[in-house]
Amino acid sequence: MTLLEGLHRRWVVLLRSMSAEQFTRGFLHPETGNTVILQDALSQYAWHARHHTGQINWLRQQHGW
């Protein structure tokens, strides 16, 4: 969790330095071959990160870690 928190803090610094135009840029997804807009990818990652963080915290609570 500490590693993820540190990574996310660094991403915040990077993302806050970007312009609105930069968030509309796309990239080619390596698995699907589809073009993905950065803004959309970030929204999906944010959900995904919260989902897995919730799972980890639940496991920690259940097992007393």
mmCIF file as gemmi writes it, N, C-alpha and C atoms, coordinates in Angstrom:
data_model
loop_
_atom_site.group_PDB
_atom_site.id
_atom_site.type_symbol
_atom_site.label_atom_id
_atom_site.label_alt_id
_atom_site.label_comp_id
_atom_site.label_asym_id
_atom_site.label_entity_id
_atom_site.label_seq_id
_atom_site.pdbx_PDB_ins_code
_atom_site.Cartn_x
_atom_site.Cartn_y
_atom_site.Cartn_z
_atom_site.occupancy
_atom_site.B_iso_or_equiv
_atom_site.pdbx_formal_charge
_atom_site.auth_seq_id
_atom_site.auth_asym_id
_atom_site.pdbx_PDB_model_num
ATOM 1 N N . MET Axp A 1 ? 0.824 -1.182 0 1 0 ? 1 A 1
ATOM 2 C CA . MET Axp A 1 ? 0 0 0 1 0 ? 1 A 1
ATOM 3 C C . MET Axp A 1 ? 0.875 1.256 0 1 0 ? 1 A 1
ATOM 4 N N . THR Axp A 2 ? 1.944 1.216 0.743 1 0 ? 2 A 1
ATOM 5 C CA . THR Axp A 2 ? 2.846 2.37 0.786 1 0 ? 2 A 1
ATOM 6 C C . THR Axp A 2 ? 3.447 2.639 -0.586 1 0 ? 2 A 1
ATOM 7 N N . LEU Axp A 3 ? 3.795 1.575 -1.293 1 0 ? 3 A 1
ATOM 8 C CA . LEU Axp A 3 ? 4.34 1.726 -2.641 1 0 ? 3 A 1
ATOM 9 C C . LEU Axp A 3 ? 3.318 2.382 -3.572 1 0 ? 3 A 1
ATOM 10 N N . LEU Axp A 4 ? 2.071 1.916 -3.528 1 0 ? 4 A 1
ATOM 11 C CA . LEU Axp A 4 ? 1.024 2.502 -4.363 1 0 ? 4 A 1
ATOM 12 C C . LEU Axp A 4 ? 0.774 3.967 -4.013 1 0 ? 4 A 1
ATOM 13 N N . GLU Axp A 5 ? 0.758 4.266 -2.722 1 0 ? 5 A 1
ATOM 14 C CA . GLU Axp A 5 ? 0.533 5.652 -2.301 1 0 ? 5 A 1
ATOM 15 C C . GLU Axp A 5 ? 1.639 6.56 -2.826 1 0 ? 5 A 1
ATOM 16 N N . GLY Axp A 6 ? 2.88 6.093 -2.749 1 0 ? 6 A 1
ATOM 17 C CA . GLY Axp A 6 ? 4 6.881 -3.265 1 0 ? 6 A 1
ATOM 18 C C . GLY Axp A 6 ? 3.906 7.08 -4.767 1 0 ? 6 A 1
ATOM 19 N N . LEU Axp A 7 ? 3.561 6.017 -5.476 1 0 ? 7 A 1
ATOM 20 C CA . LEU Axp A 7 ? 3.403 6.1 -6.926 1 0 ? 7 A 1
ATOM 21 C C . LEU Axp A 7 ? 2.31 7.093 -7.292 1 0 ? 7 A 1
ATOM 22 N N . HIS Axp A 8 ? 1.195 7.025 -6.613 1 0 ? 8 A 1
ATOM 23 C CA . HIS Axp A 8 ? 0.075 7.917 -6.899 1 0 ? 8 A 1
ATOM 24 C C . HIS Axp A 8 ? 0.429 9.369 -6.596 1 0 ? 8 A 1
ATOM 25 N N . ARG Axp A 9 ? 1.181 9.608 -5.525 1 0 ? 9 A 1
ATOM 26 C CA . ARG Axp A 9 ? 1.605 10.982 -5.218 1 0 ? 9 A 1
ATOM 27 C C . ARG Axp A 9 ? 2.455 11.554 -6.355 1 0 ? 9 A 1
ATOM 28 N N . ARG Axp A 10 ? 3.341 10.736 -6.89 1 0 ? 10 A 1
ATOM 29 C CA . ARG Axp A 10 ? 4.197 11.196 -7.987 1 0 ? 10 A 1
ATOM 30 C C . ARG Axp A 10 ? 3.365 11.438 -9.249 1 0 ? 10 A 1
ATOM 31 N N . TRP Axp A 11 ? 2.394 10.58 -9.502 1 0 ? 11 A 1
ATOM 32 C CA . TRP Axp A 11 ? 1.522 10.779 -10.658 1 0 ? 11 A 1
ATOM 33 C C . TRP Axp A 11 ? 0.744 12.079 -10.537 1 0 ? 11 A 1
ATOM 34 N N . VAL Axp A 12 ? 0.296 12.408 -9.335 1 0 ? 12 A 1
ATOM 35 C CA . VAL Axp A 12 ? -0.454 13.652 -9.123 1 0 ? 12 A 1
ATOM 36 C C . VAL Axp A 12 ? 0.397 14.84 -9.547 1 0 ? 12 A 1
ATOM 37 N N . VAL Axp A 13 ? 1.673 14.826 -9.176 1 0 ? 13 A 1
ATOM 38 C CA . VAL Axp A 13 ? 2.565 15.924 -9.564 1 0 ? 13 A 1
ATOM 39 C C . VAL Axp A 13 ? 2.641 16.017 -11.088 1 0 ? 13 A 1
ATOM 40 N N . LEU Axp A 14 ? 2.834 14.891 -11.737 1 0 ? 14 A 1
ATOM 41 C CA . LEU Axp A 14 ? 2.904 14.876 -13.207 1 0 ? 14 A 1
ATOM 42 C C . LEU Axp A 14 ? 1.592 15.325 -13.828 1 0 ? 14 A 1
ATOM 43 N N . LEU Axp A 15 ? 0.488 14.755 -13.385 1 0 ? 15 A 1
ATOM 44 C CA . LEU Axp A 15 ? -0.805 15.045 -13.996 1 0 ? 15 A 1
ATOM 45 C C . LEU Axp A 15 ? -1.216 16.501 -13.8 1 0 ? 15 A 1
ATOM 46 N N . ARG Axp A 16 ? -0.878 17.071 -12.66 1 0 ? 16 A 1
ATOM 47 C CA . ARG Axp A 16 ? -1.204 18.493 -12.431 1 0 ? 16 A 1
ATOM 48 C C . ARG Axp A 16 ? -0.384 19.411 -13.321 1 0 ? 16 A 1
ATOM 49 N N . SER Axp A 17 ? 0.74 18.925 -13.827 1 0 ? 17 A 1
ATOM 50 C CA . SER Axp A 17 ? 1.576 19.758 -14.691 1 0 ? 17 A 1
ATOM 51 C C . SER Axp A 17 ? 1.115 19.714 -16.151 1 0 ? 17 A 1
ATOM 52 N N . MET Axp A 18 ? 0.167 18.856 -16.462 1 0 ? 18 A 1
ATOM 53 C CA . MET Axp A 18 ? -0.279 18.682 -17.842 1 0 ? 18 A 1
ATOM 54 C C . MET Axp A 18 ? -1.414 19.637 -18.186 1 0 ? 18 A 1
ATOM 55 N N . SER Axp A 19 ? -1.469 19.989 -19.456 1 0 ? 19 A 1
ATOM 56 C CA . SER Axp A 19 ? -2.548 20.865 -19.943 1 0 ? 19 A 1
ATOM 57 C C . SER Axp A 19 ? -3.79 20.027 -20.264 1 0 ? 19 A 1
ATOM 58 N N . ALA Axp A 20 ? -4.916 20.712 -20.403 1 0 ? 20 A 1
ATOM 59 C CA . ALA Axp A 20 ? -6.157 20.023 -20.763 1 0 ? 20 A 1
ATOM 60 C C . ALA Axp A 20 ? -6.012 19.343 -22.119 1 0 ? 20 A 1
ATOM 61 N N . GLU Axp A 21 ? -5.293 19.985 -23.029 1 0 ? 21 A 1
ATOM 62 C CA . GLU Axp A 21 ? -5.098 19.406 -24.359 1 0 ? 21 A 1
ATOM 63 C C . GLU Axp A 21 ? -4.343 18.086 -24.285 1 0 ? 21 A 1
ATOM 64 N N . GLN Axp A 22 ? -3.399 17.996 -23.385 1 0 ? 22 A 1
ATOM 65 C CA . GLN Axp A 22 ? -2.611 16.772 -23.274 1 0 ? 22 A 1
ATOM 66 C C . GLN Axp A 22 ? -3.46 15.578 -22.823 1 0 ? 22 A 1
ATOM 67 N N . PHE Axp A 23 ? -4.498 15.84 -22.056 1 0 ? 23 A 1
ATOM 68 C CA . PHE Axp A 23 ? -5.374 14.753 -21.606 1 0 ? 23 A 1
ATOM 69 C C . PHE Axp A 23 ? -6.269 14.223 -22.726 1 0 ? 23 A 1
ATOM 70 N N . THR Axp A 24 ? -6.344 14.953 -23.834 1 0 ? 24 A 1
ATOM 71 C CA . THR Axp A 24 ? -7.158 14.489 -24.962 1 0 ? 24 A 1
ATOM 72 C C . THR Axp A 24 ? -6.357 13.648 -25.946 1 0 ? 24 A 1
ATOM 73 N N . ARG Axp A 25 ? -5.078 13.508 -25.695 1 0 ? 25 A 1
ATOM 74 C CA . ARG Axp A 25 ? -4.234 12.702 -26.582 1 0 ? 25 A 1
ATOM 75 C C . ARG Axp A 25 ? -4.513 11.219 -26.372 1 0 ? 25 A 1
ATOM 76 N N . GLY Axp A 26 ? -4.256 10.459 -27.411 1 0 ? 26 A 1
ATOM 77 C CA . GLY Axp A 26 ? -4.503 9.023 -27.33 1 0 ? 26 A 1
ATOM 78 C C . GLY Axp A 26 ? -3.227 8.22 -27.447 1 0 ? 26 A 1
ATOM 79 N N . PHE Axp A 27 ? -3.343 6.954 -27.119 1 0 ? 27 A 1
ATOM 80 C CA . PHE Axp A 27 ? -2.243 6.016 -27.298 1 0 ? 27 A 1
ATOM 81 C C . PHE Axp A 27 ? -2.829 4.687 -27.754 1 0 ? 27 A 1
ATOM 82 N N . LEU Axp A 28 ? -2.008 3.883 -28.361 1 0 ? 28 A 1
ATOM 83 C CA . LEU Axp A 28 ? -2.429 2.588 -28.859 1 0 ? 28 A 1
ATOM 84 C C . LEU Axp A 28 ? -2.317 1.561 -27.737 1 0 ? 28 A 1
ATOM 85 N N . HIS Axp A 29 ? -3.45 0.946 -27.391 1 0 ? 29 A 1
ATOM 86 C CA . HIS Axp A 29 ? -3.449 -0.064 -26.331 1 0 ? 29 A 1
ATOM 87 C C . HIS Axp A 29 ? -2.718 -1.305 -26.845 1 0 ? 29 A 1
ATOM 88 N N . PRO Axp A 30 ? -1.733 -1.804 -26.102 1 0 ? 30 A 1
ATOM 89 C CA . PRO Axp A 30 ? -0.914 -2.911 -26.613 1 0 ? 30 A 1
ATOM 90 C C . PRO Axp A 30 ? -1.662 -4.233 -26.777 1 0 ? 30 A 1
ATOM 91 N N . GLU Axp A 31 ? -2.721 -4.441 -26.016 1 0 ? 31 A 1
ATOM 92 C CA . GLU Axp A 31 ? -3.447 -5.713 -26.105 1 0 ? 31 A 1
ATOM 93 C C . GLU Axp A 31 ? -4.59 -5.667 -27.106 1 0 ? 31 A 1
ATOM 94 N N . THR Axp A 32 ? -5.332 -4.559 -27.12 1 0 ? 32 A 1
ATOM 95 C CA . THR Axp A 32 ? -6.517 -4.483 -27.974 1 0 ? 32 A 1
ATOM 96 C C . THR Axp A 32 ? -6.239 -3.848 -29.327 1 0 ? 32 A 1
ATOM 97 N N . GLY Axp A 33 ? -5.166 -3.063 -29.397 1 0 ? 33 A 1
ATOM 98 C CA . GLY Axp A 33 ? -4.886 -2.336 -30.623 1 0 ? 33 A 1
ATOM 99 C C . GLY Axp A 33 ? -5.754 -1.106 -30.807 1 0 ? 33 A 1
ATOM 100 N N . ASN Axp A 34 ? -6.618 -0.821 -29.841 1 0 ? 34 A 1
ATOM 101 C CA . ASN Axp A 34 ? -7.504 0.343 -29.905 1 0 ? 34 A 1
ATOM 102 C C . ASN Axp A 34 ? -6.778 1.599 -29.445 1 0 ? 34 A 1
ATOM 103 N N . THR Axp A 35 ? -7.216 2.737 -29.965 1 0 ? 35 A 1
ATOM 104 C CA . THR Axp A 35 ? -6.712 4.008 -29.475 1 0 ? 35 A 1
ATOM 105 C C . THR Axp A 35 ? -7.477 4.358 -28.205 1 0 ? 35 A 1
ATOM 106 N N . VAL Axp A 36 ? -6.742 4.708 -27.159 1 0 ? 36 A 1
ATOM 107 C CA . VAL Axp A 36 ? -7.331 5.056 -25.87 1 0 ? 36 A 1
ATOM 108 C C . VAL Axp A 36 ? -6.947 6.496 -25.562 1 0 ? 36 A 1
ATOM 109 N N . ILE Axp A 37 ? -7.929 7.295 -25.19 1 0 ? 37 A 1
ATOM 110 C CA . ILE Axp A 37 ? -7.691 8.684 -24.808 1 0 ? 37 A 1
ATOM 111 C C . ILE Axp A 37 ? -7.19 8.69 -23.358 1 0 ? 37 A 1
ATOM 112 N N . LEU Axp A 38 ? -6.154 9.469 -23.103 1 0 ? 38 A 1
ATOM 113 C CA . LEU Axp A 38 ? -5.543 9.479 -21.778 1 0 ? 38 A 1
ATOM 114 C C . LEU Axp A 38 ? -6.561 9.761 -20.674 1 0 ? 38 A 1
ATOM 115 N N . GLN Axp A 39 ? -7.445 10.716 -20.893 1 0 ? 39 A 1
ATOM 116 C CA . GLN Axp A 39 ? -8.455 11.045 -19.879 1 0 ? 39 A 1
ATOM 117 C C . GLN Axp A 39 ? -9.301 9.817 -19.531 1 0 ? 39 A 1
ATOM 118 N N . ASP Axp A 40 ? -9.679 9.046 -20.535 1 0 ? 40 A 1
ATOM 119 C CA . ASP Axp A 40 ? -10.465 7.836 -20.301 1 0 ? 40 A 1
ATOM 120 C C . ASP Axp A 40 ? -9.652 6.778 -19.57 1 0 ? 40 A 1
ATOM 121 N N . ALA Axp A 41 ? -8.391 6.625 -19.966 1 0 ? 41 A 1
ATOM 122 C CA . ALA Axp A 41 ? -7.526 5.638 -19.312 1 0 ? 41 A 1
ATOM 123 C C . ALA Axp A 41 ? -7.337 5.986 -17.836 1 0 ? 41 A 1
ATOM 124 N N . LEU Axp A 42 ? -7.184 7.263 -17.546 1 0 ? 42 A 1
ATOM 125 C CA . LEU Axp A 42 ? -6.999 7.679 -16.152 1 0 ? 42 A 1
ATOM 126 C C . LEU Axp A 42 ? -8.251 7.427 -15.323 1 0 ? 42 A 1
ATOM 127 N N . SER Axp A 43 ? -9.405 7.657 -15.912 1 0 ? 43 A 1
ATOM 128 C CA . SER Axp A 43 ? -10.663 7.381 -15.2 1 0 ? 43 A 1
ATOM 129 C C . SER Axp A 43 ? -10.776 5.897 -14.872 1 0 ? 43 A 1
ATOM 130 N N . GLN Axp A 44 ? -10.446 5.058 -15.839 1 0 ? 44 A 1
ATOM 131 C CA . GLN Axp A 44 ? -10.507 3.615 -15.613 1 0 ? 44 A 1
ATOM 132 C C . GLN Axp A 44 ? -9.484 3.181 -14.565 1 0 ? 44 A 1
ATOM 133 N N . TYR Axp A 45 ? -8.268 3.75 -14.631 1 0 ? 45 A 1
ATOM 134 C CA . TYR Axp A 45 ? -7.248 3.387 -13.654 1 0 ? 45 A 1
ATOM 135 C C . TYR Axp A 45 ? -7.673 3.813 -12.257 1 0 ? 45 A 1
ATOM 136 N N . ALA Axp A 46 ? -8.254 4.989 -12.136 1 0 ? 46 A 1
ATOM 137 C CA . ALA Axp A 46 ? -8.687 5.469 -10.821 1 0 ? 46 A 1
ATOM 138 C C . ALA Axp A 46 ? -9.684 4.492 -10.207 1 0 ? 46 A 1
ATOM 139 N N . TRP Axp A 47 ? -10.661 4.043 -11.017 1 0 ? 47 A 1
ATOM 140 C CA . TRP Axp A 47 ? -11.627 3.064 -10.512 1 0 ? 47 A 1
ATOM 141 C C . TRP Axp A 47 ? -10.912 1.762 -10.148 1 0 ? 47 A 1
ATOM 142 N N . HIS Axp A 48 ? -10.051 1.299 -11.025 1 0 ? 48 A 1
ATOM 143 C CA . HIS Axp A 48 ? -9.352 0.031 -10.828 1 0 ? 48 A 1
ATOM 144 C C . HIS Axp A 48 ? -8.499 0.074 -9.562 1 0 ? 48 A 1
ATOM 145 N N . ALA Axp A 49 ? -7.798 1.182 -9.362 1 0 ? 49 A 1
ATOM 146 C CA . ALA Axp A 49 ? -6.957 1.323 -8.169 1 0 ? 49 A 1
ATOM 147 C C . ALA Axp A 49 ? -7.812 1.317 -6.895 1 0 ? 49 A 1
ATOM 148 N N . ARG Axp A 50 ? -8.933 2.038 -6.906 1 0 ? 50 A 1
ATOM 149 C CA . ARG Axp A 50 ? -9.815 2.039 -5.724 1 0 ? 50 A 1
ATOM 150 C C . ARG Axp A 50 ? -10.37 0.642 -5.468 1 0 ? 50 A 1
ATOM 151 N N . HIS Axp A 51 ? -10.719 -0.069 -6.532 1 0 ? 51 A 1
ATOM 152 C CA . HIS Axp A 51 ? -11.258 -1.416 -6.41 1 0 ? 51 A 1
ATOM 153 C C . HIS Axp A 51 ? -10.241 -2.342 -5.731 1 0 ? 51 A 1
ATOM 154 N N . HIS Axp A 52 ? -9.015 -2.34 -6.219 1 0 ? 52 A 1
ATOM 155 C CA . HIS Axp A 52 ? -8.003 -3.227 -5.646 1 0 ? 52 A 1
ATOM 156 C C . HIS Axp A 52 ? -7.568 -2.775 -4.258 1 0 ? 52 A 1
ATOM 157 N N . THR Axp A 53 ? -7.529 -1.482 -4.026 1 0 ? 53 A 1
ATOM 158 C CA . THR Axp A 53 ? -7.208 -0.988 -2.688 1 0 ? 53 A 1
ATOM 159 C C . THR Axp A 53 ? -8.262 -1.471 -1.689 1 0 ? 53 A 1
ATOM 160 N N . GLY Axp A 54 ? -9.514 -1.416 -2.099 1 0 ? 54 A 1
ATOM 161 C CA . GLY Axp A 54 ? -10.588 -1.92 -1.24 1 0 ? 54 A 1
ATOM 162 C C . GLY Axp A 54 ? -10.435 -3.405 -0.954 1 0 ? 54 A 1
ATOM 163 N N . GLN Axp A 55 ? -10.064 -4.174 -1.962 1 0 ? 55 A 1
ATOM 164 C CA . GLN Axp A 55 ? -9.852 -5.612 -1.76 1 0 ? 55 A 1
ATOM 165 C C . GLN Axp A 55 ? -8.701 -5.863 -0.784 1 0 ? 55 A 1
ATOM 166 N N . ILE Axp A 56 ? -7.614 -5.151 -0.963 1 0 ? 56 A 1
ATOM 167 C CA . ILE Axp A 56 ? -6.452 -5.321 -0.08 1 0 ? 56 A 1
ATOM 168 C C . ILE Axp A 56 ? -6.815 -4.945 1.348 1 0 ? 56 A 1
ATOM 169 N N . ASN Axp A 57 ? -7.487 -3.814 1.513 1 0 ? 57 A 1
ATOM 170 C CA . ASN Axp A 57 ? -7.866 -3.385 2.865 1 0 ? 57 A 1
ATOM 171 C C . ASN Axp A 57 ? -8.831 -4.369 3.509 1 0 ? 57 A 1
ATOM 172 N N . TRP Axp A 58 ? -9.746 -4.918 2.727 1 0 ? 58 A 1
ATOM 173 C CA . TRP Axp A 58 ? -10.672 -5.922 3.255 1 0 ? 58 A 1
ATOM 174 C C . TRP Axp A 58 ? -9.89 -7.151 3.733 1 0 ? 58 A 1
ATOM 175 N N . LEU Axp A 59 ? -8.968 -7.633 2.921 1 0 ? 59 A 1
ATOM 176 C CA . LEU Axp A 59 ? -8.153 -8.794 3.313 1 0 ? 59 A 1
ATOM 177 C C . LEU Axp A 59 ? -7.341 -8.508 4.566 1 0 ? 59 A 1
ATOM 178 N N . ARG Axp A 60 ? -6.772 -7.324 4.649 1 0 ? 60 A 1
ATOM 179 C CA . ARG Axp A 60 ? -5.988 -6.955 5.839 1 0 ? 60 A 1
ATOM 180 C C . ARG Axp A 60 ? -6.873 -6.987 7.085 1 0 ? 60 A 1
ATOM 181 N N . GLN Axp A 61 ? -8.07 -6.463 6.942 1 0 ? 61 A 1
ATOM 182 C CA . GLN Axp A 61 ? -8.992 -6.437 8.074 1 0 ? 61 A 1
ATOM 183 C C . GLN Axp A 61 ? -9.416 -7.858 8.46 1 0 ? 61 A 1
ATOM 184 N N . GLN Axp A 62 ? -9.726 -8.669 7.479 1 0 ? 62 A 1
ATOM 185 C CA . GLN Axp A 62 ? -10.187 -10.048 7.747 1 0 ? 62 A 1
ATOM 186 C C . GLN Axp A 62 ? -9.103 -10.896 8.402 1 0 ? 62 A 1
ATOM 187 N N . HIS Axp A 63 ? -7.864 -10.66 8.023 1 0 ? 63 A 1
ATOM 188 C CA . HIS Axp A 63 ? -6.758 -11.485 8.523 1 0 ? 63 A 1
ATOM 189 C C . HIS Axp A 63 ? -5.934 -10.815 9.619 1 0 ? 63 A 1
ATOM 190 N N . GLY Axp A 64 ? -6.287 -9.607 9.97 1 0 ? 64 A 1
ATOM 191 C CA . GLY Axp A 64 ? -5.578 -8.9 11.021 1 0 ? 64 A 1
ATOM 192 C C . GLY Axp A 64 ? -4.142 -8.555 10.654 1 0 ? 64 A 1
ATOM 193 N N . TRP Axp A 65 ? -3.899 -8.288 9.38 1 0 ? 65 A 1
ATOM 194 C CA . TRP Axp A 65 ? -2.539 -7.956 8.936 1 0 ? 65 A 1
ATOM 195 C C . TRP Axp A 65 ? -2.198 -6.532 9.253 1 0 ? 65 A 1
